[in-house]
Amino acid sequence: MAPLALVTGAAGLIGQYLLRSARRWASGWDVRGLSRAEVDLTDFPAVTSLLHSAKPDAIIHCAALSRTKDCELDPDRARRINVQATAHLAASARDMPFIFLSSGEVFDGRQGWYREADEARPINVYGQTKLEAERVVLANPRHTVLRIVLTAGTSLNGDRSFVEDMCRTARAGKDVMLYADEYRCPLPAGAIARAVWELLDHGRSGLFHLGGGERLSRWEIGEALLPWYPELSGRLIKGSARNHAGAPRPADLSLRCEKIQALLSFPLPGFRTWLASRSERGADLWDYPPP
């Protein structure tokens, strides 16, 4: 029988892409998704029972409380989900590959183009909980941490990616404020899923950055999306992070990804390069590779 890989956060954006791409990129694995409807990851006895029954050979941990505002409003809940649940899963997977999806939010955003060896200094609760979880995971030399930043994709319910958030706001007749001085390196969800499956097959552990090849401002990202999402036309407003009044947001979370790129069979695409390569939208703009 094929080895079993469990994917937590199966209802989330990256979890959905991991499952839908498994037949193509993880053909040697039996893949099963776990969503919150099936098990609450903070219910440790239930998780232990499920793992004992399923007997997985690898775990890919995508589940998280990932919205910065939610983490700031309830830091205890953020710690339970992002740190304690991760620690329990990592301990349960001590003798098998365990891939944990972390975030560039562990950095303060003052520098940009961060390497894996750069000092992590989070400025919000989300980033702090991700950093705490990273340290737990990396205590096991068999385990892997992937830091990602901004993921473009299409979810089943249309409410998981930043692109969907923007379009939903615009369709509601509201303007979308995009900062011209806040930088990210967005990557299509399909490319992230393929990279995760390849990393699992390589059996490589440790810390890796996984981002797109272009450093773009939020405003530049919005402009690049206009030809594909006409509902955004007339709704994008250029702003400045200097006027931001919400939870702290790092200014520049561009990542250097040479370490993981050396292992992958495909080039990590830049965002605008990716869009330019798609002559038509097709079934899913964010799948990998393009049809």
SULURFEN-V257967 format. One record per helix or strand. SS is the DSSP state (H for helix, E for strand). FROM is the first residue (numbers start at 1). TO is the last residue. If there is no record, write none. Layout:
SS|FROM|TO ; SS|FROM|TO
//
This chain:
E|3|8 ; H|13|25 ; E|29|34 ; H|44|54 ; E|58|61 ; H|68|73 ; H|75|92 ; E|97|103 ; H|104|106 ; E|114|114 ; H|125|138 ; E|143|148 ; E|151|152 ; H|162|171 ; E|176|179 ; E|183|184 ; E|187|188 ; H|189|202 ; E|206|209 ; E|216|217 ; H|218|225 ; H|230|232 ; E|236|239 ; H|241|243 ; E|252|252 ; E|255|255 ; H|258|261 ; H|271|276
//
